[in-house]
Every structure is written in structure tokens, then in C-alpha cells.
């Protein structure tokens, strides 16, 4: 039901509706030059109410994001991921202030993404947009909006601020394995954690959480079914359902792990201080090992070993689908998106392989055969 009043500042339109408990809910807008314009707005608002808009519950956008985070996301997020949500909250409060969620338009949100993207890297902007979009979608479900203003957005970013993920070459990997293996000491389990990351591509929190029940010496497998919360020194679920997996390794890796049985702990990597090494500890050791080896890599840290594992597997011709499963990704698109830079680097090598295979169809000799033929003629 709509009502209209003539004020000194123009016409005012009010749309009213009683909820299921009989409580009256209203929303209004003033400043219309004519009654016809006020009626036009009222008709549009009544249509939105019919589509499920919950009037009388207009909230501040940034406050709604905070409430959504605390209610739906915070209970299941790691400390690092929760920090990202808090940073996004600060960005929303700074850029939208006290703006009500119902007043934000599609074009205003696009301008916000453009402004934010001007000084932020691609990955940072995409993550922010993905999280905000999910929040706004929840607002639609709650009846605060009739459509998601964060849909169909062009994500812009500062390409110059994007940091290329470093990974180790095959020679570097062999050097690091040899160096870490020679220095390994069962009382300093960080060496073993670095070796495990290289051989499995596991996340640090997954490695920290390993117990002896997860290691099968007979089948040479490591089962991932939980991760480690360093803040509380307790187990927590893996990143997602697909992260639960069983990874096959070689006998050498299993033998190294079995050495740690001498520590008589339920946790595989419990060290001399009766605790599992933290992220700070293993990263400090990793940087020290690389420095001793003369390997200089910018922005290289423990998680980069996960990327190095993938780079090695790709170089050895392992199928990307098999790598995706070993990584614990939900689907292949996640793997190809994260490792697009690696896939591009190996494309030239694959193109040569394709050319050689196609030459076989028409009886043409391969590039290698042509090179050998030229060499023979010169001799």
C-alpha cells in the first residue's frame, strides 16, 4: 500500500506492508518534483516488495558485511583468512561509510572496484570482489535486496603491483633436497617438513597436522584429513572437502619420515621443544638454506615449495588433472587458474611436441631428425 504527501521540499511517497507477525513495515522517499514521479517510485518499490524485498530493514552496507562475516564465515575460517575478511571490512567502511545497502547501485560498485583496483594487484582485487559478491548475494536471500549489484562487474587491477610467484628450477630443487637431507636432525623437524613439501606439494598446515596414523610405510602414502591451527595448537578441518586426499610418495620420503618415530610423539613433526614448528620457524630455516646454497629468489617462502612441486611435475610431463587431485583442488579450473603462469612457460615445449607428432602423420621427419641430417651432411 502506498501513500503520498505534499511537503515544502516536494512530494513524499511511503510504501507500507505488514509482516507475518502483523507488524507494520514502511519505507519512504522524499523530494519528488511531482506526484506522478512519487507514484512511479512507489510502484517500483511495491514490485520489489512483491519480489521479496524486506522493507523496514535497511542496514548500512559495511555493517551488514561485518554481521555476515561473524555469523556465517568466521566460525570456519583460519586466522589468516579471517584477517583478509577484516581487511575487506575496513575497505568497505572507508569507501561506503554509512551508506545503506539498498542505496548502492551497480555502477557505484563498479566505480569502487575501479578505484580499489588502481592500487592493488589482480589477486587481491579478485579475492575482495568474490567475497563481497557472496555477501551481497546473502543480502538478496535475506530480502534486503532484489538483485545483486555486484554481479556482472569488470574487475580492474594494477598489473604493476602483481608479484610473480617464484619457484625453484630442477637443479635448485635437487640442491635443496640434498642440503636439507644432509642436515636433517630428528630434533629439528623443520628439515623434514621442507622435504615433505617438496615431495608432496602439501600445504604447511596439512604437514603440521600429520600424525602417524596418516603415514602408510607399506603403501608409501600420506593421508591428508585435517590441518593445524597454530594459534590454538589444535586440529581443524582441511581447507575444503577436496583437500582430503591420499598422496603417494617414494620410498626415500617414507624412510626419512620414519626416522622421526624416534621422537615418540603422536604428531609426526613434534620437535625438541615438544611442539610442531611454526610457520615462522620453517620459513626462517628455508631462507637460511637457500642463502647458504646461493639461491636468490624474491618473495620465496614455504608455500612456494608447493608451486615448485607443481613446476617440477609439469616439467616431467605429469597430467594437469593428476596434479590438481594431488594438490587437493576442488576442480581443474582452480589449478589452471593458479598455475596459468607455469602452463604458459611450458607451452612452447608442448608446441614442439605437437609439431613433431603432426609431422609423423605426413611422414615428415621431426625437428631433431632434421638437425641430425644437417650435421651428417656437414661431416
HELIX and SHEET records of a PDB file:
HELIX    1   1 UNK A   35  UNK A   50  1                                  16    
HELIX    2   2 UNK A   61  UNK A   68  1                                   8    
HELIX    3   3 UNK A   69  UNK A   73  3                                   5    
HELIX    4   4 UNK A   74  UNK A   76  5                                   3    
HELIX    5   5 UNK A   79  UNK A   96  1                                  18    
HELIX    6   6 UNK A  101  UNK A  103  5                                   3    
HELIX    7   7 UNK A  106  UNK A  117  1                                  12    
HELIX    8   8 UNK A  122  UNK A  141  1                                  20    
HELIX    9   9 UNK A  159  UNK A  161  5                                   3    
HELIX   10  10 UNK A  170  UNK A  183  1                                  14    
HELIX   11  11 UNK A  190  UNK A  200  1                                  11    
HELIX   12  12 UNK A  204  UNK A  208  1                                   5    
HELIX   13  13 UNK A  212  UNK A  214  5                                   3    
HELIX   14  14 UNK A  241  UNK A  243  5                                   3    
HELIX   15  15 UNK A  251  UNK A  258  1                                   8    
HELIX   16  16 UNK A  259  UNK A  263  5                                   5    
HELIX   17  17 UNK A  279  UNK A  293  1                                  15    
HELIX   18  18 UNK A  304  UNK A  315  1                                  12    
HELIX   19  19 UNK A  320  UNK A  327  1                                   8    
HELIX   20  20 UNK A  332  UNK A  338  1                                   7    
HELIX   21  21 UNK A  340  UNK A  361  1                                  22    
HELIX   22  22 UNK A  367  UNK A  378  1                                  12    
SHEET    1   A 3 UNK A   2  UNK A   7  0                                        
SHEET    2   A 3 UNK A  10  UNK A  18 -1                                        
SHEET    3   A 3 UNK A  24  UNK A  32 -1                                        
SHEET    1   B 3 UNK A 215  UNK A 216  0                                        
SHEET    2   B 3 UNK A 221  UNK A 224 -1                                        
SHEET    3   B 3 UNK A 245  UNK A 248 -1                                        
SHEET    1   C 2 UNK A 227  UNK A 229  0                                        
SHEET    2   C 2 UNK A 234  UNK A 236 -1                                        
END                                                                             
